[in-house]
Amino acid sequence: MSKDSSFVVTLGFNKNNENYVTVALTVALAAQKKGEQACLLLLVDGVHLGKEGYVDDINIGEPFRPVRDLLADFLESGGQLKICGACLHHNKIANDELLASAEIITGSDIVDLLNNAKSTLQLN
């Protein structure tokens, strides 16, 4: 697993509520810009967000930015994208469908990530 994150946003996602992913990335990017090592942890249905192109059409409108742009800025600023491997398997998503920057982690890794984080935000 990559370096420790000081700020972790945990996201379980439902395609019918695009507000969660928008807020999650907005806050994670803000933390990253404040100098925190931010991580977006995708769980349950949230793992779909790690698929190449999946977020391209998510835009809830002003005052928020499109998710595609938020995610690109988050990753370019050094933000980490971690995805539950068991959740990927359960949702029948192959590793080769994921963004190149995605890191697949285990349940044990998730426990360590959350226990070692300075702060967390959970959106489900």
N, C-alpha and C positions, 0 to 999 in steps of 0.2 A: 504494500500500500504506500502511496506517496506521502509526502510530508504532512505533519499535523495541520489541521485547520483550526483557526481561532474562532470562526463564526460559521455555523452550519445551518443551512436552511433545509429542512426535511419536507419533501413534497410527495403526497399521494394525490393523484390527479384524475379528474373525470372530464372527458372531452366536453361535457355539457356545462362545465364551469371553468371557463378560460380566465376568469379573474384571478384564481389562485396562482396559476403559473406566471401571470403578468406581475402580480404583487411579489411573488417569491423572487423572481429575477430582478425586479426593481430594487428590492431590499438587499439582495446578495451583491448586486453591482455597487450599491451605495456603500456597503461594508468594505468591499474590495477597494473602492476609491478612497476610503478613510484609512487605508493601510492594513486592514485585517486580511488574513489569508482566508478567503471565503470559499465555501464548498456548497454546491447544490446536490443534495442526496435524493435520488429518485427511487421511490418505493411503490409497490402495488401497481396500479395502472399508470403511475407517473413515469414508469420506465419507457413508455411510448415516446415521451418527450426527447429521449436520447437518440431516437432514430433520425437518420439523415433526412432533412426536408420536412419532418413532421410539424414543426412549429411555424413554417413559412407563412401560413394564412391566419395565424392567431394575432388579432389586433382588436382590443376592446375599446380603443379610441382614447381621445384626450381625457385627462392630462397624461396618459401613459403612452409609452412608445410601443411599436410592434415588437412582439416577442422575438422574432428573428433577429432584430437589431440589438435587443437587450442581451440575448444569448451570445451573439458574436462579440459584443463589447466585453461581456463578462469573461469569456474565454480568452480574448486577446489581452485582457488586463491581468491574466494569471489565475483567474478563478478556476476552481476544480469542479468537474462534473463526475459524480460517483453514482453507480447504478447497482442495485441489488441483483446479483446473479441469479438467485432462486426466482425472483420476480420476473426476470427476463425469460427464464425457462418456462415458468407458469403461463406467461403471456405469449409464448411461442415466437419470441423475437430472437433471431440469430445474431451472433456477435458481429457479423459482417454488415448488418443493417445499421449499426451504430455510428455516431459521429466519431471521428478519429481520436478526439480528445477525451472520450468517455473512458472511465476506469471502472471495470467490473469488480465488485467487492462482495465478500461473504457476510453472513450474519455476525460472525465474530468480529470482522472488520467494522461493521456498523456500531457494535457495542463500544469498541475502542474509540471510534471516531466521535461518538456522542459523549463518552466519558471524558475525553481529552479536550473537547471544545471549551473555549472560554464562555461562549454563549450560543444559544440555538433559537431557531424559530421554526415552529411546526405548522404547516398548512395542509389540511386533509380535506 
